[in-house]
Amino acid sequence: MVASEVYRKLDHMLHYMFPNNCYNEMLIKLNVFDPDCSSLVLSRLLGLAVTAGSLMLFVPQIIKIQVARSGAGISLPSQLLGLLSCFATAAYSYASNFVFSQWGDSLFVAIQMAIIIMQILYFSTFSAYAFAFLAFCWAVTFAVIGNYIPFAVLAALQAVTIPLVVVSKFLQIHANFHDGSTGQLSLISVGLQFGGCIARVFTSVKETGDALVIGAWFAVQLGPV
């Protein structure tokens, strides 16, 4: 019983990594240089790597704020717009039934950005709003999971993600210029984000072909630059 369950899980994992006819083509026929399958499998691997890396993307930032007990140098409006763009991508992709490796990083980044926003609020004179913000995030998340938000609304949110990302980055640049420093902004997190965005453009093209998603990731690359 245990052996059959392990075999079933392994078979499911292999079919996930080698989708469509790639399982047959690359593992059975050993045609590992098939151009279509090799690029698709590479996309799956990159997607999983980006998703795994996103679990720690803003952890250095979160730790830095917590140790300093201050969100100085971090633009709250920029973080809010960034959270909205990540949420829009995750929600739209979830509703579109894209594979999790394609949008899981947006979900994990959104969670971390929500934590950062709560920290900024908590370590300011608006600490009470931190918990209200948490409750709001939970409510919206369950609204998406329960399909209470129409797909047309999610598509519209995804469409405005591109200008939102650009505006959020300029707000952060303005905050840094105004303060004369990056404050508690973590350069490690910024560097990791840039690398992940480059990989995500490729995976979005291969996995979704969705112009809204691809355009959004192109816009995100402007941030670290």
N, C-alpha and C positions, 0 to 999 in steps of 0.2 A: 504493500500500500504506500509506504513512504517512498520507495524507489520509483514507483509509477508517478507519484506526485512531483518528485524532483525532476523526472524526465519530462513531464508535462510543462513544468515551469521553464526548464532549459529550452525546450522546443519553442515555447512562446517567446522567450527572450531572443532566440536566434532568428525567428521569423520577424520580430520587431526590428532587429538590426539589419536583416536582409529582406526588405519588404518586396511585395509584388512577386515577380519571377526571379528575383535576385538570389533567393535561397537555393533554388534549383540550379541557377546558372553558375553561381560562384562556389557553392559548397558541394553540390552533387556532380556537376560537370567540370568543376575546378577551373572555370573560365574567369579567373580573378581579374583579368584586365578588360573585362567588358566595360566599355566607356560609360554607358548609362548607369549600370549598377555600381561601378566603383565610385562614381561621383555621388550617388545617392547614399551609399553606405558611409562614405566620408562625411556627408552632411549629417547623417544620424549620429556618428561618433562626435563630431564637432558640437552638435546640438546637446548631447548628453554632457560633454565636457563643459560647455558654457553654462548649462543648468546647474551642474555640480559646483562650478566656480562661483556662481551667483549666490550660493548659500553663504559665502564669506565676503562678498563684494564690499559691503559697507560696514562690516564688523570693525575694521580699524577706525572708521569714522565714528561709529557708535561708542567704542571704547574711549576714543580721544575726547569726545564730548562728556562722557560719564566721569572720566578722571578729572577733567577741568571743571566739571559741573557748570558748564557754560556752552552755549551755542554760538558764541561770538564769531563773526566772520562768515556765518552760514546764512544765506538769504532764505527766510521763511517762505515768501511768495514763490521763490525758485523751487524749493522743495515741494510745495503744494502742487505746482504745475507739473513737476517731474513725477510725483505720485499719481496724478491724474492720467498722465500719458502712459505710465506703466500699467495702471489699472485698466485703462481702455484697451491696451494691447492684449492683456491677459483675458479680460472679459470677452472681447471680440473673438479671440482665438478659441476660447473655451466654447462659445456659442457656435463657432464655425466647425467644431469637431476636428481642429488641427491636432497633430500628435503632441503629447505633453512636452517632449524634448524641444519643441519649437517655441513654446511660450512659458514653460516652467520658470525660466529665469526672470521673466517679467513679473510673475507672481511673487517669487522670493525677493526680488528687488523692491517691489511695492511694499511688502511686509517690513523690510528693513528701513525704507524711507518713511513709513508710517511711524516706526520707532523713533527715528531721528526727529521727526516733527513733534512727537510727544515729548522728547527730551528738550527740544528748543522751547516748547511751551512751559514745561515743568520747571525748567531752570530760569524762567523769566517771571514777570509779575502776573502772568496769565496761567499759572499752574493749574487752576481748576478746569481750564479748557482742555487740558491734556486728556482727561478721562472722558469728557464729552466727545472729543474727537475719536477716541477709541471706540466708543459706542456707535458712533456714526459709521465708522469703517466696517464694523461687524454687520450692521444693518444692511449696508449697500452690498457687501459680499454675499450675504444670504439671499438678497434680492436677485443677484445674478445667478446663483446656483439654483434657485427656485424658478428661474425663467419668468420673473415678474417684470423684468425690464425688456421691452420689445427689441428685437434684433436690429431694427432700423435705428434705434437710439444708440445702440452699441456701435453700429457702423458709423454713425455720425460722429461719435466720440473718437473713434479710431481715425477718422478723416481729419479732425482738428488736432490730432496728436502732433503732427509735423510742425505747425506754427507754435503750438504750446511748448514743445521741446526747445525750439529756437529762442523763444521769449524767455523761458526759464533759465537758459544758459547766459543770456545777456543780463538778466537780473543778478545772477551770481557774480558775473564779471563786474557789474556796477557796484555791488556790495564790497567786493575785494578792493576795487579802486578807491572807493569812498573811505574804507577803513585803513588803506595803505598796507594791508597784509592779507594773507589767506586765513588768518585766525585759526579756528579749529578744523578747517577743511583738510582732509587727508589726501595727500598726493598719491598714496598707494591705491586708495579706492578709485581715484580718477584714472590712474594708469590701467588698472584692471578693467575698468569700464570700457576704455577705449579699445583694448584688445578683444573683449567680448563682443563689442559692436561690429567690428570688422568680420569676425566669424559669423555673427548672426545675419549679416546681409547675405552671405553665401547660402546659409541654411534656409533662409526665407525664400530665396529664389528657387531652390531645389524642392523644398517641402510644400510650399503654399502657392507660389506664383501670384500671390495677392499683392497688387500694387499698393494698397493702403499700408500693409505691414512692411513691405520692402522700403517704401518711402519714409516711413517712421524711423526705421533703423538707420537709414542714410542721414536723417536729421539728427539723431542721437550722437552720431560721430562728430558733429560740430562742437559738442560740449567740451571734451578733453582738448580739442585743438585750440 
